[in-house]
Amino acid sequence: IIHASDGFDSATKEIGLWFNESELASYEPCTWGQIMADN
């Protein structure tokens, strides 16, 4: 199942409904620097 929120505020609220802080992890793909280099 995949779900996407319509914005930052609703995403923050929805994440808080289902997860606590200890269940979250930061993630950045290894190619993120290359993707964002020109942006």
Helices and strands as residue ranges (DSSP letters): H 8-18, G 21-23, H 32-36
